Amino acid sequence: MRIGAHVSSAGGPAGVFARAAEIGAEAVQLFISAPQQWRPPAISDDQVAAFRAARQAADVPVFFHGVYLVNLASDDGALLGRSVGSLKQYLKWGDTLGTVGTIFHVGSHKGAGFETVLPQVCAKIGEVLEYAAGEQLLIIENNAGQGGGVGITFAEIGAIIRGAGGHPRLRVCLDTCHAYAMGYDLATPEGCALAMEEFEREIGFDRLVAVHANDSKTPLGGMRDRHENIGDGHIGYDGFRAIMRHPAFRDVPFLLEVPGIEGGGPDAENLNRLKAIRAELGIPAPGPATPAPA
């Protein structure tokens, strides 16, 4: 089990590895463009070479996070086109840089209803995967439930995967804060077991490739996406013990997106809190990373 974090790519993407090492991150997530803009990634040949060399030296798995503007459920043709284009670009850059894949939010149906937008969402996911025909994974992140979000339950995510033909490169990232806010009681062993029974039934553990490990400022079922530092929210230390003890998570990297002790994002203290639980439970620390695509 790797304990990693979202890391700033300011100054060039290769810099994430030095920052990751500073906080002890064993896996890395980053943006390669401004997350609140449609500006396409602009990475020079020199930056590509530097990133690939640094990734090989660091020997950690790397994930992209797609821009927040993506909405595959939109009825706005221009927005939908930009969303598809952005995901295509991210997967292509992933092939170039040698990452695992891109984690993304499916979007919002804006009141139209999940069943109404499902065919469009599945078709657009298929379009993205057909365009980026390499080894990159397209990774759906569960939604916290606010604002007509798509993919708010494991059943919805399972329906999307089936509707996209069960594509082998379509995978899932489970965000603990989002799941808890949606009503999955990950704070107790019993609740965690029930949640993961549903995950296995609707999605399958073989689809789970990452965890966004975030505590929640929002109470159970509050349907608000408000991340908290590990142990300081409603999930708490016992909740993360239950999560990390569950066999579904044993070989899955945990990526922190917490506010940080000083408000600067994921930090060594938060990573160490999860590492302490890992050690307490007797879960081995990682060996060499699984090689990324060449």
Number of C-alpha atoms within 10 A of each C-alpha: 19 25 25 33 31 25 26 20 18 13 8 16 22 20 17 23 24 14 16 24 15 11 18 18 27 27 27 28 28 20 20 22 22 14 14 10 11 17 11 13 14 11 15 10 9 8 16 18 14 16 21 18 13 18 21 14 10 17 17 25 23 26 25 24 21 27 24 16 19 26 24 27 27 21 14 10 9 9 17 20 15 16 25 17 17 22 24 22 17 26 27 19 22 25 21 15 24 23 26 24 30 28 25 23 22 28 21 24 22 15 10 13 14 19 12 12 18 20 14 17 24 19 15 18 22 19 15 19 22 11 14 21 14 15 19 24 25 28 27 22 25 27 30 27 22 16 14 17 22 30 24 24 22 24 15 18 23 21 19 24 23 14 18 21 13 15 15 13 16 21 25 27 24 21 22 26 33 32 25 29 29 24 19 23 23 28 23 18 18 11 18 21 17 14 19 22 14 16 21 16 13 18 24 17 17 11 19 22 20 23 20 23 28 29 30 28 19 21 18 21 16 18 21 21 19 19 22 23 26 29 18 12 20 22 29 19 18 16 23 26 20 19 24 20 18 14 11 16 18 16 15 17 25 29 27 31 25 26 19 19 15 8 10 9 17 27 27 17 15 24 25 16 16 23 19 11 17 21 11 10 13 10 15 12 12 13 11 10 15 10 13 20 15 10
